[in-house]
Every structure is written in structure tokens, then in C-alpha cells.
Amino acid sequence: MTKHKLFNTLSLLCLITCIALWIPNIIFQIPSGAHFNIFYIAPVGVLFAIFTKTKWLIISNIVAFFSFFWLMTLGYIIAAIVDYFS
């Protein structure tokens, strides 16, 4: 396996892991602190993607890194709308 393909695979694995870490919180509604590991895994995925210069993996891992803030904001907005109309 070439270095380029190895780094692409590792970056994709980091992205899939970041997505999988959100499954207990979003789908099963089980509060888990595992999603905080995204802050360690996503930057590693970005580095691997930068080594291979794969733009979609760079962007995807950056989005995964900031997903905690976006999903928390979205949750607060939805809660505020529900409270406002109830």
C-alpha cells in the first residue's frame, strides 16, 4: 500500500469514527461523553488529508471537528422554538 493510499484510508477512517461517535447521542438519545473524542480524532484526519491533498477529506474532517458546536447550537435553537410555541 502506498503512503498516499494509506493516509487517505486513515483520514477516511477518522471521518467515519467521528460520525460514529455521534450515533449514541443523536439516534439513540443516550447521553454519552464519547463524542468529545472528535476533538482528538478529527484534527488527525485533517492532517492525514493534508498529506494527500484530498480536498473533500480535509473539508469533511473540519466539518466533523466543528460538528459539536453546530449541533449544540442547532439543539438550543430547536429547544428555544419549542419553548416559545408551547
N, C-alpha and C positions, 0 to 999 in steps of 0.2 A: 504494500500500500504506500503510495507516495505521500509526502508530507502535506501537500495541498489537499488531497482527499481525506487524510487523517484529520486535519484541522477543520475541514468542512463538516465532517461527521461529528467531531466533538462539539462544534458550535451548534449544530442541529440538535444534538443530544442535550445540550444546555437549554436550548429553547423549549424542547419537549418537556424537560424536567420542570422548567418554570411554569409551563401551562399545567402540568400535572399537580403541582403544589397548590394550585387554586381550587382543584376539584372538590376537596372536602368542604371548603368554605362556601363556594358558590352553588354547587349542585346539591350536596347532601346537607347543607346548613349545619355543619358540625364545626364549631369554633375550634380552630387549630392554629397554633403559632408556627406551623411548618412553612407557611407562605413567606415568612421573614427570611428564609434561606434564599429567596430570589435576589436579595441584595448581595449575596456572595456568588451565586451561580451565573446570573445574567452578565456581570462585567467580564467574567472569564469567557463566556460565549462571545461577547463583543470582541475581546482580544483575539480569540481564535478566528473570528470572521474577518478582522482587520488583517491578520496574517495572510489570509487567502484573497482578500479584496473582494469579498462577496457582499454586494450592497444590501441585498434583501435580508441576509442573515444579520448584518450589522444593525439595520433598522429594526428588525424583529426582536433582537435581543435588547435593544434600547427601549423599545415599547414594553417588553416584558419587565425590564428594570423599573420603569415608571408606572407599571400597571397597578401597584399598590396604591399610589396616590390617586390615580384616575378612578379606580374602583371605590375607594373610600369617599371621594368627592361625589361620585355618582350615587352612592348609598345615602349620603347625607342629603343630597338634593331630593331623592325619592322619598326619604323619611319626612323632609320638610313639606313636600307637596301633599303627602298623605295626611300629615298633621293639619295642614291648612284646610283641606277639604273634609276633614272629619269632625 
